[in-house]
C-alpha cells in the first residue's frame, strides 16, 4: 500500500514546508511501525480560523500521508496561542497523548 515509509521526521518536514509551520512535534504512537501519529502544529496559517478549518488545512496538506497510515491526531495552534499556552503550562504543551502509556498506544508491543 505505502510506497515509502511515513516517519515522525517526514511528517514534520512536510508540515513545516506545506503549512509554513513554525513549530511541529510529531510522535509515533504505534511503537515504531509508522501507523499511528499524534502532533502539535503551530502555524500562522491558523490565525483567524476555527478548529475545523485548521484540521482541514492539515488534512489537505498531508492527504497522501494520512491515506497511508492508520491513525492521525493533531493539535493546531497559532503562534500566539502556542506562546500563551506554553507560558501557562511551563512548556508542557505537546501533542495530545490520551490513551497512551509513555507516548505509545496502550496494548501495542514494540
N, C-alpha and C positions, 0 to 999 in steps of 0.2 A: 504494500500500500504506500508507505512512505519511501520516497526516493533518497532522502537524506535524513540524517538524524537531527531531531529537534533537541536543542540543549538550552540551559539557562543562558549561556553566552550568546547563542544565535538569536534567541528571543530578545535579549537585552539590546543587542546591536540593531535589530530590526525596529524596535520601538524607538530607540534614540534617533534613528535615521528617518523613519516614516512619520513620527509624531512630534519630532523636534523635542523629545523628552529631555529634561534637564537632570532628572534623577530616575533611575529604574532599579528595582530589586525584583529579581525573578528567582523563585525557589522551586526546585523539582521535588515534589512531594511523593513521587512514585518509587522511591528507593533507588533512583538512578536509571530507570528504564525509559525515561523521557515521555511518559504518557499522562502525567498529571502535574500541572503547574499552578502556582499562585503568584501574584505580583502586586507591586506598588509602582504606579506610574505617575510621575509628576511632569506635566506639560503645560506650557502656556496656551496650547490648543484647547484646553479645557475651560479656560476663563469664559464665564457667562453661559456655560452650557450645564444643563441638569445631568443627573446621573445616567439616565437612559441615553442621552446624546453622547456622553463621554464613552460609555461602553460600546455604542455603535461605532464610534470612531476607531476604538481599539480593535473591535471585531473586524472591521473593514481593513484596517492596516495589517492584521495578522490572518486574513482569510485563509490563505493556503496552509499556514502553520497550524491553525486551530482545527482545520479539517483532518489533519494527520495525527492529532493527539486525542486522548480520551476525555480529559477534564481541564478546564481553564477557569480561573477566577482572577479578577482584577480589582484593585482599589485605585481609583483615579482621582487625582487631586491637582488643583492649580498650584503654581509655586507659592502663592500667598497662603493657601490653605495648608500646604505641606509645612511651611515655616511656622505657622501658628500652632499646628498640632505637635510639631517637633518640640517647640518651646513648652507646650503644656504637658507633654509626656516624658520629657527628658531624653528624647531621641528614640524611645521605644515605640515606633510608629510604623513598623514594617508591614509586609503583606499579611492578609488575613490567614490565620493558622487554625481556624476552627476545625475540629475533627481530626487533629493531628497529635502525634506524640513526638516531641523533639523535631518538629517540622516535617515529619513523614506521615503519610496516611496510615491510620491505625489498621492493623491486620496485613500490611504489606511486608513481606520478608525481603531482606537485602541480599 
